[in-house]
Amino acid sequence: MTDERPDAADLLDMDAYDMAATVEFGLDAKQDLLELRSEADRMKAVADLFGKTMQRLDFSEHVGEVARTNGKIHITPGGER
């Protein structure tokens, strides 16, 4: 991720590529984005990538909280806690 968040005015001017550049995604995700021809499809893909990133950040935060307590993490198949 970047060190700073774009302000609202900058976000209005960003396309899917600009938005995707604000977060480090894997090469496969970047390639998939490049292969999409429609800006609407690219925006949907970026929204999905951001959603997955938020899930990972939430999970990492949860793991950190658990580690500060008893250090035991219970993960079920499918990634649910």
C-alpha positions in Angstrom: 0.0 0.0 0.0 1.0 3.6 -0.3 1.9 5.8 2.7 -0.9 8.2 2.0 -4.4 8.0 0.8 -5.5 10.0 -2.2 -7.9 12.8 -1.4 -11.5 12.7 -2.7 -10.8 15.1 -5.6 -7.9 12.9 -6.8 -10.1 9.8 -6.6 -12.6 11.2 -8.9 -10.0 11.6 -11.6 -8.5 8.1 -11.2 -9.2 5.3 -13.6 -8.9 1.6 -12.6 -5.1 1.5 -13.4 -4.5 4.6 -11.3 -6.4 3.0 -8.4 -4.7 -0.3 -8.7 -1.3 1.5 -8.6 -2.0 2.6 -5.0 -1.7 -0.9 -3.7 0.8 -3.7 -4.3 -0.9 -6.6 -6.0 0.6 -9.8 -7.4 1.7 -10.0 -11.0 -1.2 -12.3 -11.9 -3.7 -9.8 -10.6 -2.0 -7.0 -12.6 -1.9 -9.1 -15.7 -5.6 -10.0 -15.4 -6.4 -6.3 -15.1 -4.3 -5.4 -18.2 -6.2 -8.0 -20.2 -9.6 -6.6 -19.4 -10.8 -4.3 -22.3 -13.7 -2.5 -20.5 -13.1 0.2 -17.9 -16.2 -1.0 -16.1 -14.8 -4.5 -15.9 -11.5 -3.1 -14.8 -13.2 -1.1 -12.0 -15.1 -4.2 -10.9 -11.8 -6.2 -10.8 -10.1 -3.4 -8.8 -13.0 -3.3 -6.4 -12.7 -7.1 -5.9 -8.9 -6.8 -5.4 -9.4 -4.0 -2.8 -12.1 -6.2 -1.1 -9.7 -9.1 -0.8 -7.0 -6.9 0.4 -9.2 -5.5 3.2 -10.1 -9.1 4.2 -6.4 -9.9 4.5 -5.7 -6.8 6.5 -8.7 -7.6 8.8 -7.4 -11.2 9.2 -3.8 -9.9 10.0 -5.2 -7.5 12.6 -7.2 -10.4 14.1 -4.1 -12.6 14.2 -2.2 -9.8 15.9 -4.9 -9.4 18.5 -4.9 -13.2 19.2 -1.1 -13.3 19.4 -1.2 -10.6 22.1 -3.5 -12.8 24.2 -2.7 -16.5 24.3 -1.1 -16.9 20.9 -3.6 -19.6 19.7 -5.2 -19.1 16.4 -8.0 -21.4 15.3 -8.4 -21.6 11.5 -11.1 -23.7 10.0 -11.0 -25.0 6.4 -12.1 -22.1 4.1 -10.2 -19.5 6.2 -13.0 -18.8 8.7 -12.0 -18.0 12.3 
